[in-house]
Amino acid sequence: RSKVMKAAYNQLFVRHLLAAMRSLPATSSAVYAPLSFLCRLVLEDRRGFFARQFAYHHGPHNLVNLGLLKPQASSKVLVEALIILSHLARIARDPELQKRLPKANFLEEALHTANMYQ
């Protein structure tokens, strides 16, 4: 499992998932598959590397631009998007991860610059 996760991380898999999501219609149920996989990557990585990659590749901004946080989004898409964002917010404040991850405040900045609060 760790070899697979390391390979996915080294190949910038998060960036490719975000690109795939941008190529799909936001209202399509097809956007759920890459979003759900992305959610699992971010949640399963205890070190926060995939979360950092998600933030670095403007993941929160992509979720907003794709309309995945709007009331018109399907409930399962909305839940997956909110799980990712809440996990980012949680680990951005985690003192253990702040020690291990350089620039952990980068996660918090990514959340604030996505303009999710409008």
C-alpha positions in Angstrom: 0.0 0.0 0.0 2.7 2.5 0.9 4.5 1.8 -2.4 1.3 2.6 -4.3 0.7 5.8 -2.3 4.3 6.9 -2.9 4.1 6.3 -6.6 0.8 8.2 -6.8 2.3 11.1 -4.9 5.5 11.1 -7.0 3.4 11.1 -10.2 1.4 14.1 -9.0 -1.7 12.0 -9.1 -3.7 14.7 -7.3 -3.0 17.2 -10.0 -4.2 14.7 -12.6 -7.4 14.0 -10.7 -8.1 17.7 -10.5 -7.5 18.1 -14.2 -9.9 15.2 -14.9 -12.5 16.8 -12.8 -12.2 20.1 -14.7 -12.8 18.2 -18.0 -16.1 16.8 -16.7 -19.4 18.7 -16.5 -19.8 19.8 -12.9 -23.4 18.6 -12.9 -22.4 15.2 -14.2 -22.4 12.3 -11.8 -19.1 11.3 -13.5 -17.3 14.0 -11.4 -18.1 11.9 -8.3 -15.6 9.1 -9.1 -12.4 11.3 -9.3 -13.7 13.4 -6.3 -14.3 10.3 -4.2 -10.9 8.9 -5.0 -9.3 12.2 -4.2 -11.2 12.3 -0.9 -9.8 8.8 0.0 -6.2 9.9 -0.9 -6.4 13.0 1.3 -8.0 11.2 4.2 -5.9 8.0 4.2 -2.6 9.9 4.1 -1.7 10.3 7.8 1.3 12.5 6.9 -0.7 15.1 5.0 1.3 14.9 1.8 -1.7 14.4 -0.5 -3.6 17.2 1.4 -0.6 19.5 0.7 -0.5 18.5 -2.9 -4.2 19.2 -3.2 -3.7 22.7 -1.7 -0.6 23.3 -3.9 -2.6 22.5 -7.1 -5.4 24.9 -6.1 -7.8 22.1 -5.1 -10.1 24.2 -2.9 -10.3 26.8 -5.7 -11.1 24.0 -8.2 -14.0 22.8 -6.0 -15.4 26.3 -5.9 -15.0 26.9 -9.6 -16.6 23.6 -10.5 -19.6 24.5 -8.4 -19.2 21.4 -6.2 -20.1 23.4 -3.1 -23.3 24.8 -4.5 -26.7 23.6 -3.4 -27.3 22.4 -6.9 -24.5 19.8 -6.6 -25.6 16.3 -5.8 -25.5 15.5 -2.1 -22.9 12.8 -2.5 -20.6 15.2 -4.4 -21.2 18.0 -1.8 -20.4 15.6 1.1 -17.1 14.4 -0.5 -16.0 18.0 -1.2 -16.8 19.1 2.3 -15.0 16.1 3.8 -11.8 17.1 1.9 -12.1 20.8 2.9 -12.8 20.0 6.6 -9.9 17.6 6.7 -7.6 20.3 5.2 -8.8 22.7 7.9 -8.3 20.2 10.6 -4.7 19.2 9.6 -3.8 22.8 9.0 -4.2 23.3 12.8 -2.7 20.0 13.8 0.5 20.7 15.9 2.0 17.3 15.0 1.7 17.8 11.3 2.9 21.4 11.6 6.2 20.0 12.9 6.5 17.4 10.1 5.2 19.4 7.2 7.1 22.4 6.1 4.8 25.4 5.6 1.7 23.8 7.0 0.1 27.2 7.1 0.0 26.8 3.3 -3.1 24.6 3.7 -4.9 27.3 5.6 -4.0 29.9 3.0 -5.3 27.7 0.2 -8.7 27.4 2.0 -9.0 31.2 2.5 -7.9 32.2 -1.0 -10.5 29.9 -2.6 -13.3 32.4 -1.7 -15.6 29.6 -0.4 -17.4 31.9 2.0 -19.3 33.9 -0.7 
